[in-house]
C-alpha cells in the first residue's frame, strides 16, 4: 500500500502535524503515529467528507487529493465544532454561511468573492480575508476551525483590499 500524507490541524492551535502513513491504517492509528494520544470529546473531520470521521475509518477512505507531486493527501481537523459559522463583511454588508471546521480559508475566500459578493476574478484576486477587528490575515491553507476562540464555533472576517506599495 502506498503511503498517504496526513495533515492534521487542531482547534485553536497554530501547530500543524504532518506525517506519511500507510493507507491501511485507521484514523485512530494515524493520530497515534502523529503523537495525538487523546481526543476527548473532540470531533475529527476530513476534507471533502460530510460529518465527523470515526477513529476506526481507514485512512485510505479519506484521500481527497495529491500532495505536491507526492503521495495521496488526507487533511484532518480535530476540534469540538461540527460546523463553523462564518461571517464575511465587505463594504458594510455581511454575508454568512456555515462550513465544516476542516474548510480552508482559501475556500471561504472563494465563496465570499465569487458567490456571496459576486466579484470579478480580477477584483477577487485583489482582496483578502482579514480577521475582523484586527490585521491578521490567515494563510489560505489554514483550516477555519483553528481560528475559533474555544468558546464559539464562529469566525468573522473582513474582506479587504490587498494593499500594494506603489511608488
Secondary structure by P-SEA (a helix, b strand, c coil): cbbbbbbbbcccccbbbbbbbbccccaaaaaaaacccccccbbbbbcccccccccccccccccccccccccbbbbbbbccccbbbbbbbcccbbbbbcccccccaaaaaaaaacccccccaaaaaacccccccccccccccccccccccccccbbbbbbcccccccc
